[in-house]
Amino acid sequence: MNFDIDMTDELLATTRAVRKRLDLDKPVPREIINECLELAIQAPTGSNSQSWRWLVVEDADKRQALADLYRKGAEGYLAAAGEQATDDQTKRVFGSALYLMEHLQDVPVHLIPCLQGRPEPETPMVMLGGMFGSIFPAIWSFQLALRARGLGSALTTLHLLHEKAAAEILGIPDDVMQVALLPVAYTKGTDFKRAERPPVSDITHWNTW
């Protein structure tokens, strides 16, 4: 199969963390979420574990409750980090993060990626790496699939400071671990650009550090 390299590169290079440009008023059909999840679960998983689970939250009251938890965990951190930011790009990022925090309940869909199973205390890093490495490729595939369909998202984790409370709101069993919260919506426009990043030559080492 011959892929369209230019289109593929554009998709990979312009799939942004979208916050301020999420359309809070346009409904997201369930079939779109399902299409993107069908693609997400094609991602590789460690030992073919396929232990990812997905919780899609459309209910307005539950979105409000999750947003309240998110603010409880995020407000102080985001405000302080924004004040300490020294470059314009970082300031914009934290400004948009504060915007999302204030409007999270209005985003039409929250996606909670989860893992079946919970690591024991003192679990070796190699096992933790395998667990998280088994779901983050799927999360990224989901975000790429959204972008290709005119939707956006942002990978957030600050609600995990209150993971147990979120589990109670959503009825998540004790042996299922939440990994993130992705607000999902159509985007206002699709003209996203590449971000400013350091030259690869400055951050890449070959054969030795």
C-alpha positions, -999 to +999 in steps of 0.1 A: +000+000+000+013+034-009+004+059+018+000+096+011+032+107+029+024+144+028-010+139+043+003+115+069+030+139+080+005+167+082-017+147+105+012+137+127+027+172+128-005+192+135-025+170+159-024+195+188-037+195+224-068+215+217-084+236+245-096+270+235-107+259+200-130+231+212-165+237+200-186+236+232-219+238+214-217+212+187-228+176+197-204+147+191-222+117+176-215+084+193-206+068+160-177+091+157-164+081+191-168+045+182-150+049+149-121+065+166-120+038+193-121+011+167-089+026+153-074+032+188-076-005+197-055-015+167-025+001+185+001-023+199-001-035+235+025-051+257+023-089+256-009-085+236-026-077+269-054-056+253-061-044+289-073-010+279-109+000+288-127+032+277-154+051+296-172+077+275-190+104+296-218+123+279-240+129+309-240+166+318-241+160+356-212+136+355-192+160+333-199+187+358-188+165+387-156+155+369-149+191+361-153+201+397-127+174+407-104+186+379-105+221+392-099+209+427-067+193+416-056+218+389-064+253+399-035+260+422-010+242+401-020+258+368-022+293+382+013+291+397+028+274+367+014+301+344+029+328+365+063+312+365+063+307+327+090+328+310+084+323+273+054+333+253+046+297+240+045+283+276+024+312+288-001+305+260-002+268+269-010+275+306-035+302+296-053+277+275-051+251+302-068+275+326-095+281+300-101+244+297-103+240+335-130+267+336-150+251+307-144+214+311-180+207+321-191+223+288-171+200+266-196+175+251-177+143+257-151+132+283-132+101+275-116+083+304-090+057+292-085+030+318-064-001+324-079-034+336-057-042+366-039-020+392-002-022+401+007-031+436+028-007+457+065-009+448+058-024+414+091-024+394+095+004+369+098-021+340+063-034+348+048+001+351+064+010+318+048-020+302+014-011+316+014+025+305+031+016+273+001-006+265-024+022+265-007+055+255-002+043+219-040+037+217-047+071+232-026+088+206-042+068+178-076+079+192-064+116+191-051+112+155-084+097+144-102+126+160-081+151+142-087+134+108-124+138+114-124+175+124-124+169+162-098+177+189-088+167+224-062+173+250-047+146+272-052+157+309-043+139+341-049+163+369-083+147+379-062+117+389-054+135+421-089+126+430-091+093+411-111+075+438-138+102+439-140+101+401-143+063+402-173+066+426-190+091+403-185+068+373-190+034+390-155+023+380-145-010+398-115-010+422-094-032+399-096-007+370-071+022+369-079+055+353-050+068+332-062+102+319-092+124+309-096+136+273-122+163+266-135+157+231-153+181+208-153+193+172-128+220+167-134+256+156-115+254+123-090+227+114-061+249+104-037+238+131+001+243+126+033+227+136+045+238+171+078+254+178+102+226+189+140+225+193+160+211+164+162+173+165+199+176+162+201+194+196+182+167+215+193+134+197+223+113+206+237+085+184+253+055+200+264+073+231+252+104+251 
